[in-house]
Amino acid sequence: MNVKSLQKKLGRRYGSAVSVRVAEGCIVVSGHLKRWEDIVTACSMCVDKKSGMHVVNDILLEGEKPASVRLPSLQDHALEGSRPDVLIIGGGISGVSIARELSKWKLDILLVDKEADLAVQASGRNDGEVHPGVDLNKGSLKQHYVLLGNKMYDRVCEELSVPFERCGQYVGFTDWWMYPAVWAYAWQRKHICKVTDTRMMSRKELAKREPNLNPAFKFAMFNPSAGCVCPYGLTIAYGENAVENGARISLNTGVLEMEVKEGKICSVQTNRGTIYPRIVINAAGVFAEDIARMAGDRFYSIHPRRGTNSILDKKAGPLVMGIASIKTLKKNTSHTKGGGILHTVHDNLLVGPNAVETPEKENYATHRSSIDAVFAKQKMTAEALSERDIITYFTGVRAATYEEDFIVEKGRKTRNLIHCGGIQSPGLTTAPAVALDIEKMAVEELKKEGAVEPNPAFNPVRKAPPVLNRLSNEERNRLIRENPDYGEIVCRCEEISRGEILDALKSPICVPTIDGIKKRVRPGMGRCQGGFCMPLVTKIISEFLEIPEEQVRKAGEGTEILLRDTKEIRKTGEAAEI
Ligand SMILES: Cc1cc2nc3c(=O)[nH]c(=O)nc-3n(C[C@H](O)[C@H](O)[C@H](O)COP(=O)(O)OP(=O)(O)OC[C@H]3O[C@@H](n4cnc5c(N)ncnc54)[C@H](O)[C@@H]3O)c2cc1C
């Protein structure tokens, strides 16, 4: 790469505020700028994929202190002195799928996450689309893994007892003149990029399959292999299966520092004690760069990118039965699929997401403008889409590198480290395939120090507790006769029984919080958003834990739901946390 000409290009745009150099096999961009968007643009200008070097961002955002990582305040010695063979940092879909694949081996596996549950960050805040990969170009790791990952979903979801539907993806076009170009694109995707299911669909067939889409659509590009899955459900199921096969998961456990000597991580400091792992897997999402820095192996940077989705009431569900979007000629400046409408496995509709660059890795606030922009676009996909059906919304943050590709490789300077970084969309789709490769890398590394034996007790099948609203009346009645708790309905919107909540509390990864139960069995996910069932769920948790109701938490530390002392709160002016 030509650093001089790159510097000139940057100089024309940013004067002397930004400089670029090649150092230790990376393209390092430094300086200071006033706007985060400019930092992202400057670093993106320096990308040189051919060189194999990654862009490292050292540009400071003027007047802003970088937001610090949200860490648990818990301090204990629960993990002090533990010596796992493998330490996995991150309890998102990447970390748990790796833990599950590694549990096929007789290894001591420890996964830590700073949050109070699995799937709290990107893995619990995404669309749950299992992408066909039609929008990705050949040659990237994302494209390589999306083809493999998509194909693995039927088996993985069957083994883990997670609902998965191949509902198909439609991209609609309103102009006939675009047909030849789209046909050529679809041919190229099918024959060159090997997204073999891609095909053109006539207006008539589209209208038959999805009658509520824009009547102005003249034709569509169709991928039947696209599917949908519950992203946090899958993450938890992977985690539970890993635990059932012997892995340990420690939540509320933040990695704070590492001691690295002669290119090797010797110890990892957490708020729950110092750990001495043989190898470390970095699956820390938007914080992968921070973990890489601690490990003395920072050769890439993450620029977080927010995305907002609205969740629509089930009554809007029949509007779209698959995944649909419109393709307009308006150029997308950000690296996004432009969002769409997705019929979830729970029969809601998801509308979104958009894509907004942000320096804040953990700011999940949702802005009205994001919802408005997404709806304005998606009403062109299905006119009858209405904001009145929104029951809630969420925002997630993608962990993009400047090369817009994944980092799935062994440490470049640190020997006992494996990176699973830059896992932005379609990281949920790719996770099963990425996990297999990381499993291989880890076992190869461990074998350098001695034999690694298969785990003869490994069982890939997770037996899920019953989901009553998916059973026939006969099956329900049988269950209720066996256990009357299944006959006591706690959440009317989602038809969740007391028995199912107790099952979740007795599951291999018990997270006895309102959100933990909501993620596992869905009370509070319906139209009333917990208005009716939250007090009942609180009561069940308090009885199960044998603690007063006011000590039950919504999520992590400091989120007790009931006001302990209203007088005290009035005095301090503190707001009740819900
Ligand atoms: C809005 C949105 C929509 C998306 N839609 C799709 C989609 O439809 N299909 C698809 O395939 N992909 C989608 N994605 C991408 C997908 O969600 C991600 O690629 C995937 O979830 C990344 O998983 P992960 O495990 O790598 O990261 P995460 O889920 O972010 O997990 C990383 C974990 O590391 C933990 N951690 C970080 N630092 C530390 C530390 N110091 N100590 C301990 N723990 C730490 C965090 O707490 C976190 O739980 C979407 C993403 C977003 C944001």
The ligand as an ORCA input file, in Angstrom:
! r2SCAN-3c Opt
* xyz 0 1
  C     -29.527     -4.488     15.162
  C     -28.806     -5.739     14.773
  C     -29.414     -6.641     13.901
  C     -28.738     -7.800     13.532
  N     -29.382     -8.713     12.761
  C     -28.788     -9.889     12.474
  C     -29.485    -10.890     11.761
  O     -30.662    -10.753     11.451
  N     -28.826    -12.026     11.429
  C     -27.513    -12.222     11.765
  O     -26.978    -13.256     11.391
  N     -26.842    -11.312     12.498
  C     -27.447    -10.166     12.869
  N     -26.790     -9.236     13.624
  C     -25.425     -9.516     14.046
  C     -25.375    -10.425     15.280
  O     -26.282     -9.983     16.249
  C     -23.962    -10.398     15.860
  O     -23.042    -10.625     14.847
  C     -23.763    -11.449     16.929
  O     -24.800    -11.419     17.868
  C     -22.433    -11.220     17.617
  O     -22.310    -12.127     18.668
  P     -21.047    -12.083     19.613
  O     -21.190    -13.199     20.549
  O     -19.818    -12.025     18.788
  O     -21.151    -10.674     20.361
  P     -22.108    -10.244     21.581
  O     -23.419    -10.864     21.500
  O     -22.059     -8.756     21.623
  O     -21.368    -10.833     22.847
  C     -20.171    -10.320     23.347
  C     -20.195    -10.501     24.858
  O     -18.920    -10.173     25.386
  C     -19.129     -9.653     26.675
  N     -17.954     -8.882     27.077
  C     -17.424     -7.804     26.459
  N     -16.365     -7.358     27.142
  C     -16.218     -8.163     28.216
  C     -15.301     -8.184     29.316
  N     -14.324     -7.277     29.446
  N     -15.450     -9.144     30.236
  C     -16.449    -10.073     30.138
  N     -17.343    -10.085     29.131
  C     -17.216     -9.145     28.185
  C     -20.370     -8.789     26.514
  O     -21.005     -8.563     27.754
  C     -21.198     -9.589     25.537
  O     -22.186    -10.356     26.201
  C     -27.426     -8.056     14.007
  C     -26.827     -7.153     14.900
  C     -27.514     -6.010     15.295
  C     -26.880     -5.090     16.290
*
